[in-house]
């Protein structure tokens, strides 16, 4: 939507905004988590907002058909992927805004469209919450919509309108401690409101080209980790969330029943699909209310006391979850250790044992552990160790990483602030999307998938198979890289081995720069034996 043309739903513009917003939420995630003291100080608002928006964005990109279909998918994706109190509210804001954009009246001024989106989103947010509380994401949404409406009424273009909305959001965010005593006591602004500001900042960047790097003021006092209102003796002990297939006329009674059971009630959705969130003591009664209204599914119950106990410590180390990974060289070991993993030595010619992996699991001191074997033959060994650890009460998941670079990719997205299952899914996805290869030197004459080779020949490995035979490592590496990039990619990772020289790595870096300037390159010294160069494409 440009400043002077009739309004149309510009899908490319919406996608660009989604990309910017998700990037911003990712960068601010830890900051927002640290602000999270209301309604429960469980330190996950930033993570929940990120995951909610990520689900909406993925649905938008996956949608087939026209713009209206894509925008409907955008709102539905937010509804299905909503996490936590703020995430459920955000999903309603997204859904309401998407509905406005999908039903534009031809000729409407772009600034008016924007104002209508923000006002409708705020209205829907207030209607979704059982007992709206000022000083939260709802207040920030309302003030942004009001500012956009004023700017539009003054005849200002869309760029000025979004700037007015974003500025109003940032201004009211700073005042949220005046409205909510728990924020004032902790010396922080509202976490959900801060997340919405990030999303509005992204819209301002897309519509005006102005990139604002804003941050919430640091806490004046340490964020409390002791029980807050909902964790007191009189407060609800659990968060209950579920999706619900139900007729719309069943929702008023459901709201009334749940409101009598607890607080922080949010029910969002429509057209037969709803996302329900409530804090209660009687989990069974909340689920029964859902059954009476329709068909609840994807039921998630979080006990606040357990969640608080597993929050990351102030030092940044997690008390509740550890990662065990197998490293094939000293450089790789250092990379894994810097990421906080417990490392077991492995690599070509050295298969680590079940006992070594089990000892590493125990050494994490965590009650949740993710294991990255980073070797095809090591997956079964890791599973055996995991089974032994489970017998001792440790929750363990083995991600079947088959090469070192898959382990690096998985660890790069590890986030102990997520739920265990979500962390495992994210790490598994990152590993699975990493195409991998390597170069080595044949130790003897043999037959490969690429034909016969002789001792001393350069061999290229693509996805675990010897697929290239040549007489020069650099030429073979370029061929391997070309095959890996044939499926697309945005980043190339090169891991230099013990027998790899700088000239080999430099030649591949130059090759990527000359042939694929759109692709970033990262180089690590892995120190692995037998393979002078490991290659990954993500």
ABEGO torsion letter per residue (X at the ends): XBAABBBBBBAAAAAAAAAAAAAAAAAAAAAAAAABAOABBAGAAAAAAAAAAAAAAAAAAABBEBAAAAAAAAAAAAAAABBEAAAAAAAAAAAAAAAAAAABBBGBBAAAAAAAAAAAAAAAAAAABABBBBGBAAAAAAAAAAAAAAAAAAGBBAAAAAAAAAAAAAAAAAAAAAABAAAAAAGBBBAAAAAAAAAAAAAAAAAAGBBBBBBBBBBABBBBABBBAAABAABBABBBBBBBBBBAAAAAAAAAAAAAABBGBBBBEEGGBBBBBBBBABAAAAAAAAAAAEBBBGBBBBBAAAAAAABBBAAGBBAABBBBBBBABAAAAAAAAAAGBBBBBBEBGBBBBAAAAAAAAAAAGBABBBBBAGBAAAAAAAAAAAAAAAAAGBBBBBBBBABAAAAAAAAAABBAABBAAAAAAAAAAAAAABBBBBBBBBABBBBBAAEBBBBGBBBBBBGGBBABBBABAAAAAAAAAAAAAAAEEABBBBBBBAABBAAAAAAAAAAAAAABAABBBBBBBAGBBGBABBBBBX
